[in-house]
Amino acid sequence: MSLLNNRLALSLALILILGLGAGAASAAPSPKLPERLPPLAPDKALPVPQIARKTLANGLEVWVVPRQGLPRVDYVLAVRNAGYAADAADASGFASLYAGLLVEGTAKLDAKAIAETAQGYGGAIGANATNDGVILSGYALPSQAAPMLQLLSDVAEGASFPDEEVKLAQANALQGLKAAQAQPGFKATRALLAAVYGDHPYARSQPTEAAINAVTAERVRAEHARRLRPDRALLVITGRVGAEQAFKLAEASFGDWKASGEPVADVAPARRSAPAQRVFVQRDGSVQSALRLGRPAIAATDADYVPAQLAGIVLGGGFSSRLMQNLREDKGYTYGARGGLTALRGGGLIQASADVRNEVTGASLGEFVYEFGRLNDYPVPAQELEDTKRYVAGGYLIGNQQQRSVASSLAGNWLVGLPPEFLGEYVPKIRAIGADQVQAMAKKYYAAKDQSIVVVGDYKAVQAQLKEYGEFKQEK
């Protein structure tokens, strides 16, 4: 492999690690290369998969993407309105605990038996929560595709949430919360979400001690009946399986799944703007300040989504983004500085972040303001924009090569309201964006004056440096 290919491979790997949100990848403007290198090849189009679709009588949507790659079949079951946005105001972060408990027991199998059964099929099973839903996934060898899907169905329909497993998950969650609360980033994120979203459910993705203590097995079972419903679900099947065979498997495993009770309401739209706040969260004796800037933004279905996302990637989407190059490489203020757009089903947010030494807290905020302003005031130079688009496209294409990634991307896009066609449309949309569009998005969503600022640290150590940024409301 040539030096150029090695460099591209390393950069693209970084993109995958640092990617943002649905369809996002990270920017990395190229360093100066040796002369006489051959030109980069044209971008390859992402082969748009042929998606066979069917809706079962109970409302479950089934999408099948046959692929002849790895000898396995992947399943992703996404259930809308089952994630953090469905959590009650006094149950912040409940969805995470609930999703983890899905695979901890059914009427026939305990947690160990579920894991061992999945392993016996040559695969694994797991679940996680997002703001807009819950995702239950599994995979198996093609010869075990039918029993693996049946296991997935048993978990989705018949999770029993044993008392002892709920108590264990509760204890683990309390310990995890204790560890998280010791980190300034956790407190900074909580304060920023509150500033951006107000009392909207999107502000409640982090657990609280009171919410965890209030969890009972009965409450989890009741929420399960409300949240997991076939008429709010999508099953994506991909791998070595034909469409007709996959539909038969889906019908056999999920055809009897019935909804009960009133469904969880769709998430209300989050606000698109909010007064910029200044919040300081005290952390006694801290030698660093956790900085977070942000404002409300747009949903993933908004027409501005892709160009606004690209503007955010230029600003802070990867190792060679403007924020990283300025605050880390040039100034040495931080180990990492990032920023960009997160777009969900009901809204989104612009955010930027860095953890910096006390001595450079004010100076770092100044550089954030400078970079937001530069993105607003000047078009992105042609070469920087081209390099950024190439890296975004390359990272996205690599990230969607594996069949499991394709299934996850389709399910994730569906949860936030994007159609299946978006999988193949993303790269062409990115390639078509010009510098004028990026600047227009910057003016619309990345104006420094519209960003709330959250600082977590020792107020006595940094108070004087914050005066020029306004009056900070102090919290504990």
Disulfide bonds with the S-S distance in Angstrom:
none
